[in-house]
């Protein structure tokens, strides 16, 4: 296959992002700050947190972006480490990567530990640490696999004698050489996070197993050669050391509050006076290096928690003995926070800013400058925490993008949908974006369609808290919107399409329980009113998709216990370019159907396609009509690649990849009109543990006769979810789950000739 290095991905202005779970600052350069993320890898800011760029070059597996911990060498600041991993089918995967160039490129140095980058301990302390006294010593504790030491700056690793427990924090003593601490997290404290978890309890939900009924704190005085158990009971999430007294430590303990030790960690006392009453989950505590009497902490508040301050940031001015709320924040104390945060918090941006605070750090170079990170991004304070600004989390503001479509009329115009955000529109090929309006109570978007005859007409699916959904419509270019079809619990708008031969007629693919209303809906009046069509899948299908829980929670989701509408988003429904009323839909494991009368009757056309015949992972993920050849259809599969029919689905043959046994996930499919009269095909493959695949994007300009591969190694291993081609403008926009949006120009033969 041709490797086309002429086509280089450029980041669109929608960056990656997710839950920002940790922060570290460069030890010598004031403006450089690093952030870790549960789904998007590592970010760097070179301007003190104002803007961010991703640092994932050289990564090859999806879980390499799911970072549980990271560290920077205080001796060689260009050297960084990251710990990443996930669980699938109760098996944990994990890697330690090292960078020798400030994070621009990474290489794997250890696979002995499993990590849970998007798991229940992601928001706690660092489990990898560099020794401040010995440049060659690095220590790390896994979620699984025990505790490991490197004595050659991370090149080789050896397991120590500590048992295989769930490590929550690892720290070298900053002023006592040779002393190393390791804290663990108990099964019981994880159980406190989940009220209703169903069969198997919390560990079954997390695909975990018992690792200890109590948390523990260990210490080694010989850099990991031998260990002593100091404490048993509380789960230790972070340790902080007093710069004035080397025997004084504070600890953030999960559900156990903030605790203080004056004898190097052998005994501990609770320091709860002034903090929120009741059991709260704490994951961070830090000393102010400029005002050494000050310490900061924040409980990990969530939306359901009532009677709590909007931003629960607490300060102690006596070494952690007594605490008080730092400031009674209101929206007036905030600037540069995105408007979409209002939809999560009943209109209070301050309340959203205080959700799920995972880390607080004090700028070592600038007095009264603080950083905090949480569910949304990184915020900065210049006045000791009284006011905060976010610069709209530029570069890490988005999370899991799920779909992208190109406007059929206006070059450079695309619409992107994503979890936790309303749709976003770009009219300049991805250089800038604006929001379509969300609706109160709805937090994310799943599918969208732009009218082919009215540039101001949009229909899109929204998801509400409590897992209900609706179709929203805007007729004024996005100035306002209203719900036109409200759906019951558990239903999602999987895809939306306009009848290409009959403008104003729209179709919606709704997934979920069949008995609750899942199926294909139709509107003949521009989306104003909707009716369910006659499509009925085989009687043994109780849900769409048939294996919904397995596909969304195990095969494709970025976290096993969080089911999202992340499979086939906006790709399993299409309408014919050549004939009005002709449409096609696919079901993940059971087949493809075609209608020639706007959905009144349906015919099965999936015979011969690889529905799970080789493995459970062979799942349909995209269908499309050819824009240039009547009767030509495409079907894209996870694992089994792209298939084509030239006779309206009566027979099928595999188009890509051609190699025997070669696997390719058609996670995203774009079909357009090439300049040679043949179809332009672009396929994006997301990396998956189950299929053993890596991230790839391939393109054919001649209907599949020949293929070229577009380089994306510098992007790491993006979880591609959607790709769209604007043939008139010669542009491609691709979106990923957590890793951002990327664009490429000049994709057609004519554009290449003009470039030459």
C-alpha positions in Angstrom: 0.0 0.0 0.0 1.1 3.5 -0.8 2.0 5.6 2.3 1.1 9.2 1.5 3.2 11.5 3.7 2.0 14.5 1.6 -1.3 14.4 3.5 -0.5 15.6 7.0 -3.2 15.9 9.6 -3.6 19.4 11.1 -5.4 19.8 14.4 -8.7 21.4 14.1 -9.7 24.0 16.8 -11.6 21.3 18.6 -9.0 19.8 20.9 -9.0 16.5 22.7 -10.0 16.2 26.3 -12.0 14.4 29.0 -11.7 14.3 32.7 -8.4 16.1 33.5 -7.1 14.0 36.4 -3.7 15.3 37.2 -1.3 18.3 36.8 2.5 18.7 37.1 4.7 21.7 36.5 8.1 21.9 34.8 10.7 22.2 37.5 12.7 25.0 35.7 10.4 26.8 33.2 7.5 28.7 34.8 5.1 28.6 31.9 5.2 24.8 31.2 2.5 22.7 32.8 1.5 19.2 31.9 -2.0 17.7 32.3 -3.1 14.0 32.2 -6.5 12.8 31.0 -8.5 9.7 31.3 -9.1 9.3 27.6 -6.9 11.8 25.7 -3.4 11.2 27.0 -1.0 13.9 28.1 -1.3 17.7 27.3 1.3 20.5 27.6 0.8 24.2 28.1 3.7 26.5 27.3 1.8 29.7 28.5 0.9 28.9 32.0 -2.3 27.0 31.3 -3.9 29.4 28.8 -3.7 27.0 25.8 -2.9 23.3 25.5 -1.5 20.8 22.9 -1.6 17.0 22.9 1.6 15.0 23.5 0.8 11.5 22.2 3.3 10.9 19.4 4.5 7.3 19.0 1.7 5.6 20.9 0.1 2.6 19.2 -2.7 1.3 21.4 -6.0 2.9 22.4 -5.3 2.4 26.1 -2.0 4.3 25.8 -4.2 7.4 25.8 -6.0 6.4 29.0 -3.4 7.8 31.5 -3.7 7.0 35.2 -0.4 8.7 36.2 2.6 10.6 35.0 5.9 12.1 36.3 8.7 14.4 35.2 12.3 14.0 36.2 13.5 16.9 38.4 17.1 16.2 37.2 16.4 16.0 33.5 13.1 17.8 32.9 13.0 16.7 29.2 12.4 13.1 30.6 8.8 12.3 31.4 6.9 9.0 32.2 3.3 8.0 31.7 1.3 5.0 33.0 -1.7 4.0 30.9 -4.1 1.1 30.7 -7.6 -0.4 30.7 -9.5 -3.6 31.3 -11.3 -5.8 28.8 -13.0 -9.1 29.6 -11.6 -8.9 33.1 -8.0 -8.7 31.8 -6.0 -5.6 32.7 -3.6 -4.0 30.2 -0.9 -1.5 31.1 2.2 0.3 29.9 4.8 2.6 31.2 6.1 5.0 28.5 9.1 7.2 28.6 9.8 10.4 26.7 13.2 11.9 26.3 12.2 15.0 24.4 9.6 16.8 26.6 6.7 14.6 25.6 6.9 15.0 21.8 7.5 11.2 21.3 7.1 8.2 23.6 8.3 4.6 23.7 7.2 1.7 25.9 9.6 0.7 28.7 7.5 -1.6 30.9 4.4 -3.8 30.6 4.5 -5.6 33.9 1.8 -3.5 35.6 -1.8 -3.0 34.7 -3.3 0.5 35.0 -6.9 1.8 34.9 -6.6 5.2 33.2 -10.4 5.6 32.9 -11.2 3.7 36.1 -12.4 4.5 39.6 -8.9 5.6 40.9 -8.1 7.9 38.0 -8.6 11.1 39.9 -6.2 10.4 42.7 -2.5 10.8 43.3 0.4 9.8 41.1 1.4 6.2 41.1 4.7 6.8 39.3 7.4 9.0 40.8 11.0 10.1 40.1 13.4 10.2 43.0 14.5 13.8 43.8 17.8 12.6 45.1 18.9 9.9 42.7 18.4 10.7 39.0 18.2 7.0 37.9 15.6 5.8 40.4 11.9 5.7 39.2 9.2 3.9 41.2 5.6 2.9 40.1 2.7 1.0 41.6 0.1 -0.6 39.3 -3.6 -1.0 39.6 -2.6 -4.6 39.1 0.9 -6.2 38.9 2.4 -5.0 42.2 5.1 -2.4 42.8 8.1 -1.9 40.5 11.5 0.0 40.6 13.8 1.1 37.8 17.4 2.0 38.6 18.4 3.2 35.2 15.9 6.1 34.7 13.1 3.9 33.5 14.9 1.8 30.9 14.5 -1.5 32.8 12.2 -2.5 35.7 12.1 -5.0 38.5 9.2 -6.0 40.7 9.6 -5.5 44.5 8.2 -7.6 47.3 5.0 -5.6 47.9 1.8 -7.6 47.3 -0.5 -7.0 44.3 -2.8 -4.4 45.7 -4.5 -1.3 44.1 -2.0 1.5 44.5 -3.3 5.0 44.8 -0.2 7.1 45.4 3.6 6.7 45.3 5.9 9.4 46.6 9.6 9.8 47.4 10.3 11.9 50.5 11.5 15.3 49.1 14.1 15.9 51.9 15.0 12.5 53.3 17.1 10.5 50.7 16.1 6.9 50.2 12.6 7.1 51.7 9.8 6.0 49.5 6.1 5.7 50.4 3.3 3.7 48.7 -0.4 4.0 49.5 -3.2 1.6 48.4 -6.9 1.8 47.9 -9.4 -0.7 49.4 -12.3 -2.6 47.9 -14.6 -1.2 50.5 -13.8 2.4 49.6 -14.5 1.7 45.9 -17.9 0.3 47.0 -18.7 3.7 48.5 -18.6 5.2 44.9 -21.5 3.2 43.6 -25.0 2.9 45.2 -26.7 0.7 42.6 -24.4 -1.6 40.7 -26.4 -4.7 40.2 -25.2 -8.3 40.0 -21.6 -8.9 40.9 -21.3 -5.7 43.0 -18.9 -2.9 42.3 -15.9 -5.2 41.5 -18.0 -7.0 38.9 -19.1 -3.7 37.4 -15.5 -2.6 37.1 -14.3 -6.0 35.8 -12.1 -6.1 38.9 -11.4 -8.6 41.6 -10.8 -8.3 45.4 -7.5 -6.6 46.1 -7.8 -5.8 49.8 -10.6 -4.9 52.3 -8.5 -2.1 53.7 -6.2 0.6 52.4 -2.5 0.5 53.5 0.5 2.8 53.7 4.0 1.3 53.2 7.4 2.9 53.6 10.8 1.8 52.3 14.0 3.3 53.6 16.2 1.6 51.0 14.5 2.6 47.8 12.3 -0.4 47.5 14.6 -3.2 48.6 12.5 -3.8 51.8 9.2 -2.5 53.1 7.4 -1.7 56.3 3.7 -1.5 56.8 2.9 1.8 58.5 -0.9 2.0 58.5 -3.9 -0.1 57.6 -7.4 1.1 57.2 -7.8 4.3 55.3 -7.2 4.4 51.5 -4.4 6.8 50.7 -4.9 8.9 47.6 -2.2 11.6 47.9 0.7 12.4 50.3 2.0 15.9 50.8 5.2 16.8 52.7 5.8 19.8 54.9 8.8 21.7 53.7 9.5 23.0 57.2 9.3 19.6 59.1 10.4 16.4 57.4 8.4 14.3 59.8 5.1 16.2 59.1 2.9 14.8 56.3 -0.7 15.4 55.3 -2.7 12.7 53.4 -5.9 12.8 51.3 -7.7 9.6 52.2 -10.7 8.4 50.2 -13.8 8.8 52.4 -11.5 9.3 55.4 -10.9 13.0 55.0 -7.6 14.8 55.4 -5.2 13.3 57.9 -2.0 14.5 59.5 1.1 12.7 60.8 4.0 14.2 62.8 6.1 11.1 62.9 6.8 10.3 59.2 3.5 8.5 58.7 3.6 6.0 61.6 0.5 7.5 63.3 -2.2 9.7 61.9 -4.8 12.1 63.3 -7.9 13.3 61.5 -8.0 17.1 60.6 -11.6 17.6 59.7 -12.4 20.8 61.6 -13.9 23.3 59.1 -14.3 20.8 56.3 -17.6 19.6 54.9 -19.5 17.4 57.4 -20.1 13.8 56.7 -18.0 11.4 54.7 -16.5 13.1 51.6 -14.1 11.7 49.1 -10.7 13.5 49.1 -8.0 13.1 46.5 -5.7 16.0 46.7 -3.9 18.0 49.4 -1.0 20.4 48.8 1.3 22.9 50.6 1.7 26.4 49.3 5.5 26.7 48.6 5.3 30.5 48.9 3.2 30.6 52.1 4.3 27.5 53.8 1.7 27.7 56.6 -1.0 27.3 53.9 -2.4 24.0 52.7 -5.2 23.5 50.1 -7.6 20.7 49.6 -11.0 20.0 47.9 -13.5 17.2 48.2 -14.6 15.5 45.0 -18.1 16.8 44.7 -20.6 15.5 42.1 -23.9 16.9 40.7 -26.2 14.9 43.1 -24.5 16.3 46.2 -26.6 19.1 47.8 -25.9 21.9 50.3 -22.3 22.2 49.2 -20.3 25.3 48.2 -20.1 25.8 44.5 -16.3 25.5 44.5 -15.4 23.5 47.6 -11.8 24.8 47.8 -10.6 24.8 51.4 -7.5 26.4 53.0 -5.6 25.7 56.2 -3.3 28.3 57.7 -2.0 26.2 60.6 -0.4 23.2 58.8 -3.7 21.4 58.3 -5.1 21.6 61.9 -8.1 23.7 60.9 -9.8 24.4 57.6 -12.1 27.1 56.2 -13.7 27.7 52.8 -11.3 29.7 50.8 -14.0 31.9 49.2 -17.8 31.8 48.7 -17.5 31.7 44.9 -20.2 32.9 42.5 -20.3 33.2 38.7 -18.9 36.7 39.0 -15.6 35.2 40.2 -15.2 33.2 36.9 -14.1 34.2 33.4 -13.5 32.3 30.2 -15.6 29.3 31.2 -17.6 27.7 28.3 -21.3 28.3 28.3 -22.1 24.6 27.9 -21.1 24.1 31.5 -24.4 25.8 32.5 -26.4 22.8 31.2 -24.7 20.5 33.7 -25.4 22.6 36.8 -28.8 24.2 36.6 -27.4 27.4 35.2 -24.6 27.9 37.8 -21.1 27.9 36.1 -19.5 28.1 39.6 -21.2 24.9 40.6 -19.9 23.1 37.5 -16.4 24.5 38.1 -16.4 22.8 41.5 -17.4 19.4 40.2 -14.9 16.5 40.5 -11.9 18.6 41.4 -9.0 16.1 41.0 -5.9 18.1 41.6 -4.7 21.5 43.0 -1.1 22.7 42.4 0.7 25.9 43.4 2.8 27.6 40.8 6.4 27.3 42.2 7.5 30.5 40.3 4.5 32.8 40.8 3.1 33.8 44.2 -0.6 33.3 44.7 -1.0 31.5 41.3 -2.9 28.3 41.6 -4.2 25.7 39.2 -7.0 23.2 39.5 -8.3 20.6 37.2 -11.6 18.8 37.0 -14.2 17.2 34.7 -13.9 20.0 32.2 -10.3 21.2 32.1 -7.8 23.3 33.8 -8.5 26.6 35.5 -6.1 29.3 36.8 -6.2 31.7 39.7 -3.8 34.7 40.2 -5.2 35.7 43.6 -4.8 32.6 45.7 -8.0 30.9 44.6 -10.5 33.7 45.0 -11.2 34.1 41.2 -10.6 31.7 38.3 -10.3 31.9 34.6 -10.2 29.1 32.0 -9.6 30.6 28.5 -12.4 28.2 27.4 -10.1 25.3 28.1 -8.5 25.9 24.7 -7.0 22.7 23.4 -8.5 20.3 25.9 -12.1 21.5 26.0 -13.9 18.6 24.3 -14.4 14.9 25.2 -15.8 12.1 23.1 -16.7 13.2 19.6 -19.0 10.7 18.0 -19.9 11.8 14.5 -19.1 14.4 11.8 -21.0 15.3 8.6 -20.2 17.6 5.7 -22.6 20.1 4.2 -23.6 19.1 0.7 -23.9 22.7 -0.5 -21.4 24.9 1.4 -17.7 24.1 1.0 -15.8 23.9 4.3 -18.9 23.5 6.4 -19.1 20.5 8.9 -21.1 19.6 11.9 -19.7 17.6 14.8 -21.6 15.8 17.6 -20.1 14.6 20.9 -20.8 13.4 24.4 -21.3 16.1 26.9 -21.7 18.9 24.3 -24.3 20.2 21.9 -23.3 20.0 18.2 -20.7 22.3 16.9 -20.5 23.9 13.4 -17.5 25.0 11.4 -17.7 26.9 8.1 -14.0 27.2 7.5 -12.9 23.6 7.4 -12.3 23.2 11.2 -10.3 26.4 11.9 -13.1 27.8 14.1 -16.4 26.3 15.5 -19.6 27.6 17.1 -22.2 25.8 19.1 -25.7 24.9 18.0 -28.0 25.6 20.9 -28.4 23.0 23.5 -31.6 22.5 25.5 -32.0 22.7 29.3 -31.2 19.3 30.9 -29.5 17.9 27.7 -25.8 17.4 28.0 -24.6 15.7 24.8 -25.4 15.2 21.1 -25.4 11.9 19.1 -26.3 12.6 15.5 -27.1 15.5 13.1 -28.2 16.4 9.6 -28.0 19.7 7.7 -30.6 20.4 5.1 -29.5 20.2 1.5 -31.7 23.1 0.5 -31.8 25.4 3.5 -28.4 26.4 5.1 -30.1 27.5 8.3 -32.0 24.2 8.9 -30.5 21.7 11.3 -31.8 18.6 13.0 -29.8 16.9 15.8 -30.1 14.3 18.5 -29.6 15.4 22.2 -29.1 13.3 25.3 -30.6 14.2 28.6 -29.4 13.4 32.1 -31.3 10.3 33.1 -30.7 8.7 29.6 -33.6 10.2 27.7 -33.2 11.9 24.4 -34.9 14.1 21.8 -34.5 15.4 18.2 -33.9 19.2 18.3 -34.5 21.5 15.3 -33.1 24.9 14.5 -34.5 26.8 11.5 -32.6 30.1 12.1 -29.0 29.0 11.6 -28.5 28.0 15.3 -29.8 31.1 17.0 -32.5 29.0 18.7 -33.8 25.4 18.8 -36.7 23.4 20.1 -37.4 19.7 20.7 -39.5 18.2 17.9 -39.5 14.5 19.0 -39.0 13.6 22.7 -37.9 10.0 23.4 -38.4 7.8 26.4 -35.7 6.4 28.8 -33.0 4.4 27.2 -33.6 5.6 23.6 -31.0 7.4 21.6 -31.0 9.2 18.2 -28.5 6.9 16.5 -28.6 8.6 13.0 -30.3 11.3 11.0 -30.6 11.7 7.2 -32.5 13.7 4.7 -34.0 12.0 1.6 -31.6 13.2 -1.1 -34.2 12.9 -3.8 -37.0 14.4 -1.7 -35.7 17.4 0.3 -37.7 18.1 3.5 -38.2 14.4 4.2 -36.0 13.2 7.1 -35.4 9.9 8.7 -34.2 9.1 12.2 -32.7 5.8 13.5 -33.5 5.4 17.2 -31.8 2.7 19.1 -32.7 1.2 22.5 -35.5 -1.2 23.6 -37.8 -2.2 20.8 -40.8 -2.2 23.2 -40.0 1.3 24.2 -40.0 2.6 20.6 -36.6 1.9 19.0 -36.7 1.8 15.2 -36.8 4.0 12.1 -38.8 7.3 12.2 -39.9 9.6 9.3 -40.8 13.2 9.0 -42.4 14.5 5.8 -42.6 18.2 7.0 -39.0 19.2 7.6 -38.8 17.6 11.0 -41.9 19.2 12.6 -43.7 15.9 13.1 -42.5 12.3 13.2 -44.0 8.9 12.7 -42.5 5.4 13.1 -42.0 3.5 9.9 -42.9 -0.2 9.4 -39.4 -1.4 10.0 -39.4 -4.3 12.4 -36.2 -6.4 12.9 -36.3 -10.2 13.4 -38.5 -11.1 16.4 -35.5 -12.3 18.5 -34.1 -8.7 18.7 -35.3 -7.0 21.9 -33.0 -4.1 21.4 -31.2 -2.1 18.8 -28.4 -3.0 18.7 -29.1 -6.6 19.5 -26.0 -7.0 21.6 -26.2 -3.5 22.9 -24.6 -4.0 26.3 -21.6 -6.0 25.0 -21.0 -3.7 21.9 -21.2 -0.4 23.7 -19.8 -1.3 27.1 -17.2 -3.9 26.2 -16.2 -3.7 22.5 -16.2 0.1 21.7 -16.6 2.1 24.9 -13.6 3.9 26.4 -14.6 2.7 29.9 -16.3 -0.6 30.6 -18.8 0.6 33.1 -20.1 3.6 31.2 -22.3 2.8 28.2 -22.4 5.5 25.7 -23.9 5.9 22.2 -20.4 5.4 20.7 -20.9 2.7 18.2 -21.9 3.4 14.6 -22.9 6.9 15.6 -24.7 8.5 12.6 -23.3 5.9 10.2 -25.9 3.1 10.1 -28.5 4.9 8.0 -28.2 6.4 4.5 -30.3 7.6 1.6 -29.8 7.0 -2.1 -28.1 9.7 -4.1 -30.0 8.7 -7.3 -33.5 7.7 -6.3 -36.0 9.4 -4.0 -37.4 7.3 -1.2 -34.6 4.8 -1.2 -32.9 4.3 2.1 -30.7 1.7 3.8 -30.1 0.8 7.5 -27.8 -1.6 9.3 -28.1 -3.5 12.5 -24.8 -4.2 14.3 -24.9 -8.0 14.3 -28.0 -9.1 12.4 -28.2 -7.6 9.0 -28.9 -4.7 6.5 -32.3 -3.7 5.2 -33.3 -1.5 2.2 -36.5 0.4 1.5 -37.6 1.8 -1.9 -40.8 3.5 -0.6 -39.6 5.9 2.1 -39.7 3.2 4.8 -43.1 1.7 4.2 -41.7 -1.7 3.3 -38.3 -3.3 3.9 -36.2 -6.0 2.3 -33.2 -7.8 3.9 -30.0 -7.4 1.8 -27.3 -8.6 4.3 -26.8 -12.1 3.0 -23.1 -12.9 2.6 -21.8 -10.2 4.9 -19.5 -11.2 7.8 -21.8 -10.8 10.7 -19.7 -12.3 13.5 -18.8 -15.3 11.4 -15.1 -15.1 12.3 -15.3 -13.6 15.8 -17.7 -11.7 18.1 -15.9 -8.5 17.1 -17.1 -8.7 13.5 -19.8 -6.0 14.0 -21.3 -3.7 11.3 -20.5 -0.1 12.0 -21.3 1.9 8.8 -23.4 1.7 5.6 -23.4 4.1 2.6 -24.7 4.5 -0.9 -22.4 5.3 -3.8 -22.8 8.9 -5.1 -21.5 7.9 -8.5 -22.9 4.4 -9.4 -26.6 3.5 -8.9 -26.9 0.2 -7.1 -23.5 0.3 -5.4 -23.6 0.0 -1.7 -20.9 -0.1 1.0 -20.8 -1.8 4.4 -18.0 -1.3 7.0 -17.3 -3.8 9.7 -15.3 -3.8 12.9 -12.5 -6.3 12.3 -13.6 -7.4 8.8 -13.1 -4.1 6.9 -15.1 -2.7 4.0 -17.5 -4.7 1.8 -19.2 -3.6 -1.5 -22.3 -4.6 -3.4 -22.8 -3.7 -7.1 -26.4 -5.1 -7.3 -28.3 -3.3 -4.6 -27.2 -5.7 -1.9 -28.1 -9.0 -3.6 -24.4 -10.1 -3.3 -21.4 -8.7 -1.5 -17.6 -8.9 -1.8 -14.8 -7.7 0.4 -13.1 -4.6 -0.8 -10.5 -3.8 1.9 -8.2 -5.0 3.3 -7.2 -7.6 0.7 -4.6 -9.5 2.7 -5.6 -12.9 4.1 -6.4 -12.6 7.8 -5.7 -8.9 7.9 -8.0 -6.9 10.2 -9.2 -3.4 9.9 -11.9 -1.7 11.9 -14.1 0.6 9.8 -14.8 2.9 12.7 -15.5 5.7 10.3 -16.4 5.8 6.6 -16.6 8.7 4.2 -17.8 8.3 0.6 -17.6 11.1 -2.0 -17.5 11.9 -5.6 -14.0 11.6 -7.0 -12.9 13.6 -10.0 -12.2 10.5 -12.1 -15.9 9.5 -12.0 -15.2 6.8 -9.4 -16.0 6.9 -5.7 -13.6 8.5 -3.2 -13.4 6.3 -0.2 -11.8 7.2 3.2 -11.7 4.7 6.0 -10.6 5.3 9.6 -9.7 2.5 11.9 -9.7 3.0 15.7 -7.3 0.8 17.7 -8.9 -2.0 19.7 -7.6 -4.5 22.2 -10.1 -7.2 21.0 -9.1 -6.9 17.3 -5.4 -6.3 17.8 -5.6 -3.3 15.4 -3.8 0.1 15.5 -5.0 3.5 14.4 -5.0 3.9 10.6 -6.6 6.1 7.9 -6.7 4.9 4.3 -8.0 6.4 1.1 -8.9 5.2 -2.3 -9.6 7.7 -5.2 -10.7 5.0 -7.7 -13.5 3.2 -6.0 -11.3 0.8 -4.1 -8.9 -0.4 -6.9 -5.9 1.1 -5.1 -5.3 2.5 -1.6 -2.9 4.9 0.1 -2.3 5.2 3.8 -2.3 8.6 5.5 0.4 8.9 8.2 -0.9 9.6 11.7 1.9 8.3 14.0 2.4 11.8 15.4 -1.2 11.7 16.7 -0.5 8.6 18.7 -3.4 6.1 18.7 -6.6 8.2 18.2 -10.0 6.4 18.6 -11.4 7.5 15.3 -15.2 7.8 15.4 -16.2 9.9 12.4 -14.9 11.1 9.1 -16.5 13.4 6.5 -15.3 14.6 3.1 -16.2 17.8 1.5 -15.4 17.1 -2.2 -16.3 20.6 -3.4 -13.8 22.1 -1.0 -11.3 19.3 -1.1 -11.3 18.9 2.6 -11.6 16.1 5.2 -12.5 16.5 8.8 -12.0 13.5 11.2 -13.1 13.3 14.8 -12.1 11.0 17.6 -13.1 9.8 21.0 -11.0 12.0 23.3 -8.2 12.9 21.0 -9.6 15.8 19.1 -10.6 16.7 15.6 -8.1 16.8 12.7 -8.3 18.1 9.1 -6.6 17.5 5.8 -7.0 19.5 2.6 -6.6 18.6 -1.1 -8.1 15.0 -1.3 -9.3 14.9 -4.9 -7.4 14.4 -8.2 -8.1 17.9 -9.3 -6.8 19.4 -6.1 -3.6 17.4 -6.4 -3.1 18.6 -9.9 -3.6 22.2 -8.8 -1.0 21.7 -6.0 1.5 20.3 -8.5 
